[in-house]
């Protein structure tokens, strides 16, 4: 493994340990939510990182359609996979939060519903990609639908602003509506989860690129 990757991995491990410490020890119980506020730090960062990962799929889709280089398709697919992973974490942690605060795991709140639709849409794109044997057709499909699907990301993000919802809005135009310790913990959680996501995307891209090379060698020999 290259030295720069090892350094980044070590820094990510250190920041992740700090994230765990701040989430479970440093951050005090919330005045209203008590200890339940700790679920919040496992929910917001994965949600925003998932949105960013799908944004990466959008950019890679545009680059592939423009350049025609399969490396953009491979990177876009890797970003899509990690986006789905973090959307899953978002949904599960959101359900835990909902049960603790509303008394029910799921109540079809606008943010819950649009995030679930987002997950289903990108899961369908990933599944259909896998069913296409022609490599160029798969890349074109993935790029086009990676672009078409992105408005669902925007809708999920702004859903709490355009519909009545029980979902709390702690990040507003005026800043963070929370205690200073909680704001610091949220910032560290964002940095840690972003770094973890970048490592996962890089690792997935490396594996998928290797598989692509092996496939090309086999096709050339057959």
ZISUL-V348054 format. One record per residue. N is the residue number from 0. RES is the residue in one letter. SS is DSSP state (a for helix, b for strand, c for the rest). PHI is phi in radians with two decimals (none if undefined). OMEGA is omega in degrees with one decimal (none if undefined). Layout:
n=(N,N)
res=(RES,RES)
ss=(SS,SS)
phi=(PHI,PHI)
omega=(OMEGA,OMEGA)
//
This chain:
n=(0,1,2,3,4,5,6,7,8,9,10,11,12,13,14,15,16,17,18,19,20,21,22,23,24,25,26,27,28,29,30,31,32,33,34,35,36,37,38,39,40,41,42,43,44,45,46,47,48,49,50,51,52,53,54,55,56,57,58,59,60,61,62,63,64,65,66,67,68,69,70,71,72,73,74,75,76,77,78,79,80,81,82,83,84,85,86,87,88,89,90,91,92,93,94,95,96,97,98,99,100,101,102,103,104,105,106,107,108,109,110,111,112,113,114,115,116,117,118,119,120,121,122,123,124,125,126,127,128,129,130,131,132,133,134,135,136,137,138,139,140,141,142,143,144,145,146,147,148,149,150,151,152,153,154,155,156,157,158,159,160,161,162,163,164,165,166,167,168,169,170,171,172,173,174,175,176,177,178,179,180,181,182,183,184,185,186,187,188,189,190,191,192,193,194,195,196,197,198,199,200,201,202,203,204,205,206,207,208,209,210,211,212,213,214,215,216,217,218,219,220,221)
res=(X,X,X,X,X,X,X,X,X,X,X,X,X,X,X,X,X,X,X,X,X,X,X,X,X,X,X,X,X,X,X,X,X,X,X,X,X,X,X,X,X,X,X,X,X,X,X,X,X,X,X,X,X,X,X,X,X,X,X,X,X,X,X,X,X,X,X,X,X,X,X,X,X,X,X,X,X,X,X,X,X,X,X,X,X,X,X,X,X,X,X,X,X,X,X,X,X,X,X,X,X,X,X,X,X,X,X,X,X,X,X,X,X,X,X,X,X,X,X,X,X,X,X,X,X,X,X,X,X,X,X,X,X,X,X,X,X,X,X,X,X,X,X,X,X,X,X,X,X,X,X,X,X,X,X,X,X,X,X,X,X,X,X,X,X,X,X,X,X,X,X,X,X,X,X,X,X,X,X,X,X,X,X,X,X,X,X,X,X,X,X,X,X,X,X,X,X,X,X,X,X,X,X,X,X,X,X,X,X,X,X,X,X,X,X,X,X,X,X,X,X,X)
ss=(c,c,a,a,a,a,a,a,a,a,a,a,a,a,a,a,a,a,a,a,a,a,a,a,a,a,c,c,c,b,c,c,c,b,c,c,a,a,a,a,a,c,c,a,a,a,a,a,a,a,a,a,a,a,a,a,a,a,a,a,a,a,a,a,a,a,a,c,c,a,a,a,a,a,a,a,a,a,a,a,a,a,a,a,a,a,a,a,a,a,a,a,a,a,a,a,a,a,a,a,a,a,c,c,c,c,c,c,c,a,a,a,a,a,a,a,a,a,a,a,a,a,a,a,a,a,a,a,a,a,a,c,c,c,a,a,a,a,a,a,a,a,a,a,a,a,a,a,c,a,a,a,a,a,a,a,a,a,a,a,a,a,c,c,c,c,c,c,c,c,b,b,c,c,b,b,c,c,c,a,a,a,a,a,a,a,a,a,a,a,a,a,a,a,a,a,a,a,a,a,a,a,a,a,a,a,a,a,a,a,a,a,a,a,a,a,a,a,a,a,a,c)
phi=(none,-1.01,-1.06,-1.14,-1.19,-1.10,-1.12,-1.10,-1.10,-1.14,-1.11,-1.09,-1.08,-1.14,-1.15,-1.16,-1.12,-1.10,-1.04,-1.09,-1.07,-1.19,-1.18,-1.78,-2.18,-1.17,-1.20,-1.36,-1.04,-1.31,-1.04,-1.70,-1.63,1.15,-1.24,-1.12,-1.07,-1.18,-1.12,-0.96,-1.28,-1.64,-1.98,-1.19,-1.05,-1.04,-1.12,-1.17,-1.19,-1.06,-1.02,-1.11,-1.13,-1.18,-1.12,-1.11,-1.10,-1.05,-1.09,-1.14,-1.10,-1.10,-1.13,-1.16,-1.11,-1.44,-1.65,1.31,-1.62,-1.14,-1.09,-1.24,-1.17,-1.09,-1.18,-1.12,-1.17,-1.09,-1.13,-1.10,-1.07,-1.23,-1.05,-1.14,-1.03,-1.30,-1.19,-1.08,-1.07,-1.07,-1.12,-1.17,-1.18,-1.14,-1.17,-1.10,-1.09,-1.07,-1.13,-1.28,-1.78,-1.88,1.44,-2.62,-1.22,-2.55,-2.33,1.01,-1.08,-0.92,-1.19,-1.03,-1.15,-1.17,-1.22,-1.12,-1.08,-1.02,-1.06,-1.10,-1.07,-1.29,-1.15,-1.15,-1.06,-1.13,-1.15,-1.23,-0.95,-1.15,-1.52,-1.66,-1.40,-1.23,-1.13,-1.17,-1.11,-1.10,-1.15,-1.13,-1.07,-1.07,-1.19,-1.12,-1.37,-1.16,-1.41,-1.11,-1.35,-1.12,-0.97,-1.16,-1.13,-1.09,-1.10,-1.07,-1.19,-1.61,-1.04,-1.32,-1.73,-1.86,-2.24,-1.17,-2.63,-1.53,-1.14,-1.18,-2.04,-1.71,-1.83,-2.06,-1.11,-1.59,2.14,-1.58,-1.60,-2.80,-1.12,-1.02,-1.11,-1.22,-1.10,-1.11,-1.13,-1.11,-1.10,-1.14,-1.10,-1.11,-1.07,-1.10,-1.21,-1.07,-1.12,-1.09,-1.11,-1.10,-1.11,-1.13,-1.14,-1.09,-1.14,-1.11,-1.08,-1.09,-1.14,-1.16,-1.15,-1.12,-1.11,-1.11,-1.13,-1.09,-1.09,-1.15,-1.11,-1.13,-1.16,-1.20,-1.45,-1.43)
omega=(179.5,-176.2,-178.0,176.8,178.0,178.3,179.9,178.3,178.8,178.2,179.0,178.0,-179.9,179.7,179.4,176.0,175.8,177.4,178.4,179.8,-176.8,-179.2,-170.0,-177.4,-174.8,-176.4,179.3,174.0,178.9,-179.1,-177.3,-173.1,-177.9,-177.9,-179.2,-179.3,-178.2,174.8,-178.3,-177.2,176.0,-173.4,-173.4,-177.4,177.0,179.8,-178.7,177.9,175.8,176.8,179.1,179.2,177.1,172.7,175.5,176.5,176.9,-178.5,179.4,177.1,178.1,-179.1,179.4,-179.9,179.2,-173.6,-177.5,-179.0,-176.1,179.3,178.0,176.9,179.3,179.4,178.2,178.0,177.3,178.7,177.5,-179.8,-179.4,174.7,177.1,178.5,-177.4,172.9,176.1,177.2,178.9,-179.2,-178.1,178.8,176.3,177.1,176.5,178.5,-178.1,-179.7,-177.8,-174.9,-177.0,179.0,179.0,-178.0,-174.4,178.1,178.0,171.6,-177.9,179.5,177.3,-174.3,-179.0,177.3,176.5,177.7,176.5,179.8,-178.7,-177.7,-178.4,175.3,177.9,177.0,-179.6,-179.6,-178.6,174.4,-177.0,-177.4,-177.8,-177.4,-180.0,-172.1,-178.6,178.7,178.4,-179.8,179.1,178.3,-178.7,-179.4,-177.7,-177.4,170.8,176.9,-177.9,-175.7,-173.9,175.9,176.6,175.5,179.6,-179.7,178.1,-177.3,-174.9,-175.2,-178.2,178.6,-176.3,176.6,172.8,-174.4,173.2,-176.4,180.0,177.4,-175.3,177.7,-176.8,178.9,-179.3,178.5,-178.8,178.8,-178.4,178.4,-177.1,-179.9,178.9,177.1,177.5,179.4,178.0,179.7,178.5,178.5,178.2,-180.0,-178.2,-176.4,175.9,-179.6,177.3,-179.9,179.1,177.5,-179.6,178.2,179.3,179.8,178.9,178.0,179.4,-179.8,-178.0,177.4,177.8,177.6,178.4,178.9,178.3,179.2,-179.7,178.6,179.3,178.9,-179.8,-178.8,-177.7,none)
//
